[in-house]
Amino acid sequence: MHRVIVEEKKWLSESQFLNALSFCMLLPGPEAMQLATYAGWRLHGVAGGLAAGLLFVLPGALVVFALSLIYALYGNVPFISAIFFGIKAAVLIIVVEALLRIAKRALKRWDQWAIAAASFVGIFALGLPFPVIIIAAAAIGFLGTQQTEEGAATPLPAVPLAQTLSTIAIWLAVWIAPLAMVVAVFGWDHVLSKLSLFFSKLAVVTFGGAYAVLAYMTDTVVKTHGWLQPGQMLDGLGLAETTPGPLILVTEFVGFLAAFRWGGGDPILMGTLGAVVALWATFVPCFLWIFAGAPYVEWLNSQPRLKAALAAITAAVVGVILNLAVWFALHVFFGSVSRVEAGPFRLSVPDVTTLDWRVVVLAAISAVLLLRQHWGIPAVLGVAAGLALAMRLAGL
């Protein structure tokens, strides 16, 4: 995006691009899609923002929808199951690689390491909700930094307050009204209504990129509601990794499969509605954040407390993603995992006798290819899937 938008097309200057990127990282949700929307807004206002944001998402969304339908209908075929067996092992290494990359960027001081460690303990051992961890980290960063004269020097933009409030009201209505209609038609207890509420909450609290979203989503979808199995979450991430578009499109897979399995009525219709609900609740809020906040980008980037809050959130996300990696590893390597409670601690403990040597081999090969040889993710997923299929054909 930087090469095309700044260097080739010159739609944004270097400073405009970097300020917009910093602003989008302050927001919940997919920052790449938000950055595309901002670039469109700078060029052609709301129409440009809509064109850029929608076309950033829709092609990949169509691909994920088709793959989700195929997976729901044919996922239990031995040939398909073997392919996803290999993908699960590779996905674990992909999450580890993301963890290392984000940790290298986010953990530069001892206090950031401490926040990451506390975040991991809170979510893995104490079962604290993801939003609580993110809010606590933001508060620590915000309150631990003093406002400087440099930060206070940039004045607020000359945007009428009524204009900003009008933009917020319009996009809140666009976001919430269709989801409220889902609730009105199906009732509060239907899976589509629960998906509407859950993905709307996800859009507000998930700072830190797609892997942070995945960690919170996995905890809620698998552990709290039981809509998907752990292996299905891994399969969904594998599908999202291999398709065009942002990784956050994994939410579409989750929405489709949850409604396909639990929606009642025609499974394909319910799955389609679940996918639409997930897409709407994930991406429409991005237009709200950008169209309401874009005039304030320069001012917000001059506020050191906001930057400190973002840095603390990013540090906490490292702990959250570590929890995701450990959780994936337990459910990929071992056939049986139990929950053990001791006082305030709630730990997932594997049955070591159920360790699957095939997953160990596939994960080790994936680790060498991705972490040492620096292969691309689609290539690593392809090799892992091919080796798993070969194991199936060989009777292993």
C-alpha positions in Angstrom: 0.0 0.0 0.0 2.8 2.4 0.8 4.6 1.7 -2.4 1.5 2.3 -4.6 -0.2 5.1 -2.6 2.9 7.2 -1.7 5.6 6.4 -4.2 3.7 5.5 -7.4 0.4 7.3 -7.4 1.4 10.0 -4.9 -2.1 10.1 -3.5 -0.7 10.7 0.0 2.5 12.3 1.2 4.9 10.3 3.4 3.8 12.2 6.5 0.1 11.8 5.6 0.5 8.1 5.1 2.4 7.6 8.4 0.0 9.7 10.4 -2.9 7.8 8.9 -1.3 4.5 9.7 -0.7 5.6 13.3 -4.3 6.7 13.6 -5.6 3.4 12.2 -3.5 1.5 14.7 -5.2 3.5 17.5 -8.6 2.1 16.3 -10.2 -1.2 16.9 -10.6 -3.5 13.9 -8.5 -4.1 10.7 -6.1 -1.3 10.3 -5.2 -2.1 6.6 -8.8 -1.8 5.5 -9.2 1.4 7.6 -6.0 2.9 6.0 -7.4 2.1 2.5 -10.7 3.8 3.5 -8.7 6.9 4.7 -6.8 7.1 1.5 -10.0 7.1 -0.5 -11.5 9.7 1.8 -8.5 12.0 1.3 -9.0 11.8 -2.5 -12.7 11.8 -3.0 -14.5 12.2 0.4 -17.0 9.7 1.6 -17.6 8.2 -1.9 -13.9 7.6 -2.2 -13.7 6.1 1.2 -16.6 3.7 0.5 -15.1 2.7 -2.9 -11.6 2.0 -1.4 -12.9 0.2 1.8 -15.5 -2.0 0.0 -13.2 -3.0 -2.8 -10.5 -3.8 -0.3 -12.8 -6.4 1.4 -15.4 -7.7 -1.1 -13.2 -9.8 -3.4 -11.6 -11.7 -0.5 -15.0 -12.0 1.1 -16.5 -13.8 -1.9 -13.6 -16.2 -1.9 -13.9 -17.0 1.8 -17.7 -17.4 1.4 -17.1 -20.0 -1.4 -14.5 -21.9 0.7 -16.7 -21.8 3.8 -19.5 -23.3 1.9 -17.3 -26.1 0.5 -15.8 -26.7 3.9 -19.3 -26.9 5.6 -20.6 -29.4 3.0 -17.5 -31.5 2.3 -15.2 -31.0 5.2 -15.6 -34.6 6.5 -14.5 -36.3 3.3 -11.2 -38.2 4.1 -9.3 -36.4 1.3 -10.4 -33.0 2.6 -9.8 -34.0 6.3 -6.3 -35.0 5.5 -5.5 -31.7 3.8 -6.8 -29.7 6.9 -4.9 -32.0 9.2 -1.7 -30.7 7.6 -3.0 -27.1 7.6 -3.6 -27.2 11.4 0.0 -28.1 12.0 1.2 -25.2 9.8 -1.2 -22.7 11.2 0.3 -23.2 14.7 3.7 -22.2 13.3 2.1 -19.2 11.5 0.7 -18.0 14.8 4.1 -18.5 16.5 5.8 -16.5 13.7 3.2 -13.7 14.1 3.9 -13.7 17.9 7.6 -13.3 17.4 7.2 -10.6 14.8 4.8 -8.5 17.0 6.8 -9.1 20.2 10.0 -7.8 18.5 8.2 -4.6 17.6 6.2 -4.1 20.8 8.4 -5.2 23.7 11.3 -2.8 23.9 11.1 -1.8 27.6 10.8 -3.8 30.9 7.4 -2.4 31.6 6.1 -3.6 28.2 7.5 -7.1 29.0 5.7 -6.9 32.3 2.4 -6.0 30.7 2.7 -8.8 28.2 3.5 -11.3 30.9 0.6 -10.1 33.1 -1.7 -10.3 30.0 -0.8 -13.9 29.4 -1.3 -14.9 33.0 -4.6 -13.1 33.2 -6.1 -14.7 30.1 -4.5 -18.2 30.3 -4.5 -18.9 34.0 -7.1 -16.6 35.4 -9.6 -16.6 32.5 -9.9 -12.8 32.5 -12.0 -11.5 29.5 -10.1 -10.0 26.6 -11.8 -6.6 26.8 -10.8 -6.2 30.5 -7.2 -6.9 29.7 -7.1 -4.4 26.8 -8.9 -1.7 28.9 -6.4 -2.2 31.8 -3.4 -2.0 29.5 -4.7 1.2 27.9 -5.3 2.8 31.3 -1.8 1.9 32.4 -0.2 3.4 29.3 -2.5 6.5 29.3 -2.1 7.3 33.0 1.6 6.5 33.1 2.5 9.2 30.5 2.6 12.9 31.1 1.1 15.3 28.5 3.9 17.4 27.0 3.9 20.8 25.5 4.7 19.3 22.1 1.7 17.1 22.4 -0.6 20.0 23.3 0.7 22.3 20.6 -1.3 20.9 17.7 -4.7 22.6 17.7 -8.0 20.8 17.1 -9.1 21.0 13.5 -11.8 23.5 12.5 -14.5 20.9 12.0 -18.0 21.8 13.2 -19.0 19.7 16.1 -22.4 19.2 14.6 -20.8 17.7 11.5 -18.9 15.2 13.5 -21.9 14.2 15.6 -24.0 13.9 12.4 -21.4 11.5 10.9 -21.3 9.4 14.0 -25.1 9.2 14.2 -25.5 8.2 10.5 -22.9 5.5 10.7 -24.1 4.2 14.0 -27.5 3.8 12.4 -26.0 2.1 9.3 -24.1 -0.3 11.6 -26.7 -1.1 14.2 -30.1 -0.9 12.4 -29.7 -4.0 10.1 -28.3 -6.1 13.1 -31.3 -4.9 15.2 -33.6 -6.1 12.5 -31.9 -9.6 12.7 -32.7 -9.6 16.4 -36.3 -8.5 15.8 -36.9 -11.2 13.2 -35.2 -14.2 14.9 -35.3 -13.3 18.6 -32.5 -12.8 21.2 -31.9 -16.5 21.6 -31.2 -17.3 17.9 -27.6 -17.8 16.9 -27.8 -15.0 14.3 -28.8 -12.5 17.0 -26.0 -13.8 19.2 -23.6 -13.4 16.3 -24.8 -9.9 15.7 -24.1 -8.9 19.3 -20.8 -10.8 19.5 -19.3 -9.4 16.3 -20.4 -5.9 17.2 -18.6 -6.2 20.5 -15.6 -7.6 18.7 -15.5 -4.5 16.5 -15.2 -2.2 19.5 -12.7 -4.0 21.7 -10.2 -5.8 19.4 -7.1 -3.7 19.2 -3.9 -5.1 18.0 -4.6 -6.7 14.6 -6.2 -9.9 13.3 -4.4 -12.3 15.7 -5.8 -10.4 18.7 -9.2 -10.7 17.2 -8.7 -14.4 16.7 -7.6 -15.0 20.3 -10.7 -13.3 21.6 -13.0 -14.9 19.0 -11.6 -18.4 19.7 -12.2 -18.0 23.4 -15.8 -16.9 23.0 -16.8 -19.0 20.0 -15.2 -22.3 21.1 -15.2 -22.1 24.9 -18.2 -19.9 25.8 -20.7 -20.7 23.1 -19.5 -24.0 21.6 -20.4 -22.9 18.1 -17.2 -24.3 16.6 -14.7 -27.0 17.6 -11.0 -26.0 18.2 -10.0 -27.8 15.0 -12.5 -25.8 13.0 -11.1 -22.6 14.2 -7.7 -23.7 13.0 -9.2 -24.6 9.7 -10.8 -21.2 9.4 -7.5 -19.4 10.0 -5.8 -21.7 7.4 -8.5 -20.7 4.8 -8.2 -17.0 5.6 -4.4 -17.2 5.4 -4.5 -18.6 1.8 -7.1 -16.2 0.4 -6.8 -12.6 -0.9 -7.9 -9.9 1.4 -7.3 -9.2 5.0 -6.8 -12.0 7.5 -9.8 -10.6 9.6 -12.0 -12.3 7.0 -11.7 -15.3 9.3 -14.7 -13.8 11.1 -16.8 -14.5 8.0 -15.9 -18.2 8.2 -16.8 -18.3 11.8 -20.2 -16.6 11.2 -21.0 -18.9 8.3 -20.1 -22.1 10.1 -21.8 -21.2 13.4 -25.1 -20.3 11.7 -24.8 -23.3 9.3 -24.5 -25.7 12.3 -26.8 -24.0 14.8 -29.2 -21.8 12.8 -32.0 -24.3 12.2 -33.9 -24.2 8.9 -32.0 -24.4 5.7 -28.2 -24.7 6.6 -26.9 -22.9 3.5 -29.3 -20.0 4.0 -28.5 -19.7 7.7 -24.8 -19.9 6.9 -25.0 -17.2 4.3 -26.9 -14.9 6.8 -24.2 -15.7 9.4 -21.5 -14.7 7.0 -23.3 -11.5 6.1 -23.8 -10.6 9.8 -20.1 -11.2 10.6 -19.0 -9.1 7.6 -21.4 -6.3 8.4 -20.5 -6.1 12.1 -16.7 -6.4 11.4 -16.3 -3.8 8.6 -19.1 -1.3 8.8 -17.7 0.2 12.1 -14.5 0.9 10.2 -16.3 3.4 8.1 -17.7 5.0 11.3 -14.2 5.4 12.9 -12.6 6.7 9.7 -15.3 9.2 8.5 -15.8 10.6 12.0 -12.1 10.6 13.0 -10.2 11.4 9.7 -10.3 15.2 10.2 -8.6 14.8 13.6 -5.7 12.6 12.4 -3.0 15.2 12.8 -4.2 16.3 16.2 -4.5 12.7 17.6 -1.0 11.9 16.4 0.3 14.7 18.6 -1.0 13.2 21.8 1.6 11.3 23.7 -0.8 9.7 26.1 -2.8 8.1 23.3 0.4 6.8 21.8 1.4 5.4 25.2 -2.0 3.7 25.5 -1.5 2.1 22.1 2.0 0.9 23.0 0.6 -0.7 26.2 -2.3 -2.3 24.3 0.2 -3.7 21.8 2.3 -5.2 24.6 -0.8 -6.8 26.1 -1.7 -8.2 22.7 1.6 -10.1 22.7 0.4 -11.9 25.8 -3.0 -12.6 24.3 -1.4 -14.1 21.1 1.0 -16.2 23.3 -2.2 -17.6 24.9 -3.6 -18.3 21.5 -0.4 -20.1 20.4 -0.4 -22.2 23.6 -4.1 -23.0 23.2 -3.6 -24.0 19.6 -0.6 -26.2 20.4 -2.4 -28.1 23.1 -5.4 -28.9 20.8 -3.2 -29.7 17.8 -0.5 -31.8 19.4 -2.7 -33.7 21.8 -5.9 -35.7 21.3 -7.3 -34.9 24.8 -7.1 -31.7 26.8 -8.8 -31.2 30.2 -9.6 -28.2 32.3 -8.1 -28.1 35.8 -9.1 -25.6 38.5 -7.0 -24.7 41.5 -8.2 -21.7 43.5 -8.3 -18.7 41.1 -6.4 -20.6 38.4 -8.0 -22.4 35.5 -5.5 -24.3 33.4 -5.8 -26.5 30.3 -3.8 -29.6 30.8 -3.1 -32.2 28.0 -3.1 -35.9 28.3 0.6 -36.6 27.3 -0.3 -40.1 26.1 -2.4 -38.6 23.3 0.5 -36.8 21.7 0.2 -37.1 17.9 3.7 -37.7 16.3 2.4 -36.9 12.9 1.5 -33.3 14.0 5.0 -33.0 15.6 6.6 -33.9 12.3 4.4 -31.6 10.2 4.8 -28.7 12.6 8.6 -29.1 12.7 8.8 -29.1 8.9 6.6 -26.0 8.7 8.8 -24.3 11.3 11.9 -24.9 9.3 10.3 -23.6 6.1 8.7 -20.5 7.6 11.1 -19.5 10.4 14.4 -20.6 8.9 13.9 -20.6 5.1 11.4 -17.7 5.2 9.0 -19.3 2.7 5.7 -17.6 2.1 2.6 -18.7 4.1 0.7 -20.2 1.1 3.7 -22.3 0.2 4.2 -23.6 3.7 0.4 -24.4 4.0 0.6 -26.2 0.7 3.6 -28.3 1.7 2.0 -29.2 5.1 -1.3 -30.2 3.4 0.6 -32.2 0.7 2.6 -34.1 3.4 -0.5 -34.8 5.4 -2.3 -36.2 2.3 0.7 -38.4 1.6 0.6 -39.7 5.2 -3.1 -40.6 4.6 -2.4 -42.4 1.4 0.4 -44.3 3.0 -1.9 -45.5 5.8 -0.3 -43.4 8.5 
